[in-house]
Amino acid sequence: MLDNSPNQLLDKQSRFGVDLWQLQTPLSRRQIIKPYGLDNGCFAEFKENIWRRQLKAAEENRPVFVCSPDIVGDAARTLDLFEVFSPQLNGLPKALVLQDGIGSQRIPWREIDAVFVGGSDAFKISSECLNCLKVAQMLGKWIHIGRVNTPDRLANFLDIADSIDGSGISKYDHMLEAVIKMLTFSSDQMQLAI
């Protein structure tokens, strides 16, 4: 998923020959192109009024997931926020943002439709995170990984992620191209193994 305008997405799809989805955030506020995911912008700054307007728009243009607000690096406080904001998502597909410390918390699996991996770089590649993703996969939850800008980062999630995003792959074609090559190579390898 890229935080790009519809025209930019269509141009990149044409040039790279792949299907690209959109990531909406309160910071970008772009015209929606489906399919898309709705992030909350908390990594930079939570703009609640804009996020609420996007929720209203999402009722008509349903996204793959909507991230409940989170606190970067703090699973306990993120779960506190989820408890408050979850009922306000009006039946939209709820994503819990996984943060550092989630391994010692109870995840409300029955209330969520997706997980969005946030947190520190160390957390993203930890067994704590991976174990949560394994549970999410077993329960049929959508798995999105944030801040994936390099093939090395992507390699950690090839067998488990349903979608990824990254500011680098949204802005810089050479970064997007490297990630696409990794996906294409991995897909070819899997087909050879079958």
N, C-alpha and C positions, 0 to 999 in steps of 0.2 A: 504494500500500500504506500502510495506516495502522497505527500502533502503538496499537490500541484493542482492547477486549474484544469478544467476539462480539456481545453485546447492543448495545454502542455502534455497531459496524459495521452491524448489521441496522437500527438506528434511522436511521443516516445514509443507508444505501442507500434506505430508504423515503422519507425526507424529501427527498433530492436526486435520486432517480430514476436512480441510476447503480450499477454493479457495483463494489464496493470490495473489495480484497483486504487481507489482514492482513500486517503485518511483526512478526515475533517478535524479541525481543532478550533477552539474559540479564538486562537491567535491568528488563524489564517482566514476563516470565514469565506471560503470560496463557494462558487456555485457547485451544487452537488452533482456528481456523476456516479451512477450505481454500477456495480456494488461498491459500498464504502463502509468504513468504520468511523465511529465518532469517539475521539479521544477527549479528555477533559482539560488539557493544557496545564495541568498541575506541575509538570516538570519545570516549566518556566514561570508561569503565574496563572492561578485560577481566576478566570473572569466569569463569575457566576451568572451575571445577567445575560451575557452572550451565550454561555453554555445552555441556559434555560431556553433562550430563543431557538437554539439549535435542536434542543429536545422537542420543542413544539413542531419544528419543521420535520424532524425525524418520524413523527407520527404519521405523516403522509408519505415520506420517502424513507422507508424502513431500512436502517443500516444492519450490517452483520452483527455488530455489537455496539454498546454504549458504555464507556468507562465511567464508573462512579468516581467521584473525587477521591484523591489519595494524598498521602504525605510521603514524599520520596524518602526511601530508606527506613520506614517505620510501619511494619505490618499491623501492630496493635492499633495505632491511631487510624490507619487506613480502614481497618475493620469497623472502628467506631463511626467513621464517616459513612461507610457502606450501610450500616444499620439505619442511619438517619436519611440518607439520600435514596436508598433503594426503593422505598415505596413511591417516590416521586418520579420514577422512570416510566410510569404509565404503561406498563406491559411491554416496553421495548426490551430487546435482548440485553441483559445485564452482564457487564464484564467487571470482575474484581481485579484490580491491579495488584499483582503479587509484589511484595516488598521484602526487604531484609527482615528476618525474624518470623516469617510466615510458618516455618516449620514447627514452632511452638504454639501456634494459634489454631483454633477450630475454624475451618473454612465452611461457610454456609453453602455447601455444594448444591442443595436442593433449590436455593434461591438464585443461583447464577447460571448463565448460559455460556459464559466464556471467561477465560483468564487472559490477562494482558501482563506480560512480564516486564516489570519496571525494575526499580532498585538499582543498587550499585553494580559496577562491572563484576566485582567478585561474587556478588549474589547470583548474577545471571548464569554463571558457570558452576555454581555450587551444587552439591548433592541435595541440599535443602530445596533448591529451586527445581532441580530435575525430578525429585520425588513428587513434588506437587504437580508437575506437568504429567508425570506418569498416571497419577490418580485422575487428573482432568481428562486425559486421553481415554482411560478406561471407562469413564463416566460419559464419554461422548461430548465433552465441552469443546468449544472452539478455542484454539490456542494461538494467541498472537504474541509475537516477540517484538518489543520496542528497541530502538537504537541499534539496528543491524545495518552496519555500513560497510562491512568487509567480508570477503569470503571466509576468513578465519572465524569471525563471529557466527556467520551462517552455519558453518560446519558443525557447531555445537547443537544445532536444532533441526537439522535436515529431516530426521525421522519422526519428528514430533510436532513441528509447527504447522499450522494451517495458513498463517499469514505473518508477514513481517513489515516493519517500517524502519525508516532511518532518515534523519535530516540530510545526511551526506548523499544517500542514493536519490533523494528528492532533488537536490541542488546540482549535483555533479555527475555528468554522464559517464565519466570514466569509472566512478565508483559503482554506479548502477550496472554498467557493462560487466564489471568484474563479478558482481553478485549474480547476474544473469548467467554468465559463463559457468559459474560454480553450480547453479541449479541445473543448467543444461547438461553438464558433465555428469552430475550425480544421477540425473534422470536416465541418461544413456547407460550408466553403469548398472543401475537397478534393472533396466530392461535386459541387459546382457545376463544378469544373474538369474532371471526368471526362466 
